[in-house]
């Protein structure tokens, strides 16, 4: 009875009747139902097509019509077929004796493999390998078959890796590893290098950093020359950074660069930096989008050198900030001399970021211009798809450069795209760095705090799943700040590995929290720490300077020093320069600081005009928090001069 078969609940009696009915079917129809049952509840038309090409199942389409007429299967709406009920599939599968199931799966997989060999079969590849893997115990004594199946599993795993299906990739790679002979590094050297590297990539993207590091170390130990180790060393440094092994990451990059023929100075002072920047600027000249697009493709050795310089400069940013100018300039010189690729073009962004953020030779206009040229070159598709580099490039440009010239809100939107791009390609490190900076810009551009809190909790959840305690510790600081701004109650912070906290970022949060809680002396204390920070904290200056300057007016009422009194004028000078590059981000800050200075100096008419301008500019830039701040300061000024109506 077809209606009974299709019903949601099937009783034990009906199951018995169903099994009896299936056992009474003709053998060829039973055979087709058994095959379909091996594939699960549904089977694609593509798979049916490949089966129909075999001698054994050449009449499968006729039998499918019979199965539909019998009420056992139906069309699935996508051109394929599905069982009308899970229990029907279960009964069909039980037509295969338990002792024969693995052999049946294995034979089916081998048959499909023979038919599909040399063809682009898409997802059918996963079906084939999964069927064969059910019978692995049947090939224990067949070395050649084991190697063939190991290769099939690696191929399927790499397809999963390309699709960012890391769970599937890991499962196939594990099977492939299990099939290798004891002497596999001797007997299958090239295959093992490829397999272990794929294992490492899948493990890294699945947050199994220990497994990734072990696989990479095995490649490094077994490889016969430096060239065969470079990809593994490159990923190893990334893993070490993720594991917060900064010193080991620096040392590894340093040693590789030396082996590649680079000479790195033991020390590099400001005079050296100025000279090297001057030389690099001369080499760079008036580079344009057109001239960059015509640059030759870099050779492989230089590309590796640039990749390791990029690693070491990232670690040095906090560990050895004095060396960052050397690494940035050296990357630029190598790129201008040898060409570019999608993997090395980030060296231009590294240099542009240094120009924007290093106070010794700051050139915001030049840095922003270079950054825009790079991003236009990337979007021109000269390098084809750069999807695997998007997360990194988004971070380098929108977190470290673009906020000087493009609206905060746009930078935040692009950073959020970088989060998704990184998750999609397994670039967890840059995905989470983008997440941190998108929250930072959300906070500083006046996004709804409740929405931002939910966003931080979403990112914290992802970081927890990825076991990224380092970035999670930094995100928890944003969670604390946002929570405190929403509520005046005390915040109970989760346990954080304090070694993961970068002091300038910690001071940034404490200063911001103190400002909005009207703790002026505490705000001043932490803001000054940021202003005194080494180069590793410079990117926080532009964000905290505004609040530091506004806060100094309160501090000056308590502590009368030349240093405190000079803060607003210094900040105003900095923001006037910044507003030349982006009125959207900085003009309202210029006008509010001017208003406060006029208020301090008793120039009331000018103060009123500047407060009104600050309110209007903040509203135009959609900085609702700074619009509210300007309104509050304006109200206090009017009260001070007796204009209360």
Secondary structure as UniProt FT lines:
FT   HELIX           2..6
FT   HELIX           12..23
FT   HELIX           27..38
FT   STRAND          42..43
FT   HELIX           45..52
FT   TURN            56..59
FT   HELIX           60..69
FT   TURN            70..71
FT   STRAND          73..75
FT   STRAND          81..83
FT   HELIX           86..93
FT   TURN            94..95
FT   HELIX           98..100
FT   HELIX           101..116
FT   TURN            117..118
FT   TURN            122..123
FT   HELIX           124..133
FT   TURN            134..135
FT   HELIX           136..139
FT   TURN            140..141
FT   HELIX           143..162
FT   TURN            163..164
FT   HELIX           166..178
FT   TURN            182..183
FT   HELIX           184..187
FT   HELIX           189..205
FT   TURN            206..207
FT   HELIX           209..222
FT   HELIX           226..228
FT   HELIX           230..242
FT   TURN            243..244
FT   HELIX           246..259
FT   TURN            260..261
FT   HELIX           270..284
FT   HELIX           289..293
FT   HELIX           300..319
FT   HELIX           321..323
FT   HELIX           324..338
FT   TURN            342..345
FT   HELIX           346..357
FT   TURN            360..361
FT   HELIX           364..379
FT   TURN            380..383
FT   TURN            387..389
FT   HELIX           390..394
FT   HELIX           395..399
FT   TURN            400..401
FT   HELIX           402..404
FT   HELIX           408..425
FT   HELIX           428..444
FT   TURN            445..446
FT   HELIX           449..465
FT   TURN            466..467
FT   HELIX           469..486
FT   HELIX           498..500
FT   HELIX           503..516
FT   TURN            517..518
FT   HELIX           520..531
FT   HELIX           535..540
FT   HELIX           541..556
FT   TURN            557..558
FT   HELIX           562..579
FT   TURN            580..581
FT   HELIX           583..600
FT   TURN            601..602
FT   HELIX           604..620
FT   TURN            621..622
FT   HELIX           624..640
FT   TURN            641..642
//
